[in-house]
Amino acid sequence: MENSGTLYLIGFALLFAGILVLVAAAIFAATRSRNAKTRTAGVIIISPFPIIFGSDKKTVKTLLILSTALMVLLVVAMLVYYFLIR
């Protein structure tokens, strides 16, 4: 496939962007006020099933909506990619 080089570059760029976001979040968290109320949450996505955990209902609900939207977007992207390659 002649597009494999492009896909590798896109994957590397996404990986690099994710690392930059993590570094920026760590810097932001370190410089924030210590008196602020902290809300934490996380998502582990295994295939199409998200495992969501968090410290309050609002944050968990937001992550549920975002992870569901991500899974729908992923399925649509896979279908589009499949039909374009065929």
N, C-alpha and C positions, 0 to 999 in steps of 0.2 A: 504494500500500500504506500502510495506516495504522500498521504496525509499523516502518517505516523509521526514524522518529525514535528509537525505543527501541533499534534495532540500532546506530545511530550512537552513542548514549550508551554502550552496552555496549562498542563498539569503542574509544571514547575512554577509557573507564575502564580497559580492559585495557592500552592503550598507556601511560597514566599509571602504572599499577601496574608495568609493565615498566621504566619509567624509574626509578621509586623503588627497585626491586630492584637495578638497575645502580648507582645512587648508593650504596645501602647496602653493596653488595659492594665498591665502591671504597674506602669509608671503612673497612670491616672489613679489607681487605687492607693499607691504609696504616697501620693501628694494630697490626697483628700483629707478632710478634717477627721479627727479621731472621734468626735462627738456625733457624727452622722449615724443614722440607723442603717444598718447594712442588711440588704436582702440578697440571698444567694439562691441560685438554681442552676441546674445542669440537665443536659440531654445526652443520652447514649443511644445512638441509632443503630439497631441491628436489623439489617435488611429493611423492610418497610415498617418495622415496629419500633416506635420511640419509647425509651424508658426515661421518664421524667422525674426529677426529684427537686425539692426546693424548700425554702424556709417559710413561705407564705403562699396563700391561695392565688393571689393576683399574679405573682411571678410565674407560678406553675401553669396557670391558665394561659398566660401570654406565650410561654414556651410551647404549650400544647398546640396552640394555633399556628405558631411559626414552624414547628416541626412537621405538622400536618401539611402546611403549604409547601414546605420543602420536599416532602415525599411526593406530593402531587406533581410538582414541577419536575422532579427526577423521573417519574414515570412518563410524563409527557415528553421529556427530552429523550428518553430511551426509545419511545415509540417513533418519534420524528427521526432519530438517527437510524433506526432499523429500516424505516420505509424509504429513507433517502439512499441508503447503501444498497438496497434490493434492486 
